[in-house]
Amino acid sequence: MKRLVLAWAATAVAATGAGVAVLGLLGNGLTGASSHVLTGPEVRAALATATPRAVMTPTGSPARTRQEKLIRSAGGTVIASCDGDQVTLRSWSPAQGYAADGVEPGPAREAKVEFEQEEGDEVELTIACAGGRPVSRTSS
């Protein structure tokens, strides 16, 4: 019985050692290159020097760039995008105490979402595209 316990302990120690060695190897990446987390200033510098790439369609012509915008209101937030003069609501999220109702997500010349409270207060966002960018109009 002692031999069986000793054999089990030796196997457990060997397996643990092998696991630690493999995790150490993976921690440095499979190619041996170490990872580096960027700081805030490094991220800003990288974004400042980034250049947009043209996206090509299957026909070889440049694709139109879709412009997205986060729109905030007292009733909630919306992410809208424009493709030419067509607006599409990508997502909408009501603020606490509000619920989304009457959503017209597009794509269309105008998209709408109503955020309503139980007490009857209502915030309506109407979004369209101007110059290829989403613009909003709020009514209560």
RAWO-V646134 format. One line per field, one symbol per residue. ss: DSSP state (h for helix, s for strand, l for the rest). psi: psi as a letter, one per 20 degrees, with the letter a starting at -180 (. if undefined). Layout:
# RAWO-V646134
ss->???
psi->???
This chain:
# RAWO-V646134
ss->lhhhhhhhhhhhhhhhhhhhhhhhhhhllllllllllllhhhhhhhhhhllllllslllllsllllsssssslllssssssssllssssssssslllssssssslssslssssssssllllsssssssssllsssssssl
psi->hhgggggggggggggggggggghgghhjqhiipqqppqrghhgggghhiqpqqppqrhiiqpqqpppqpppqrhiaqqoqqpncjpqpohqqoqrpirqpqlpniaprhqqqpppqrhiiqpppppprpokjqpqqppq.
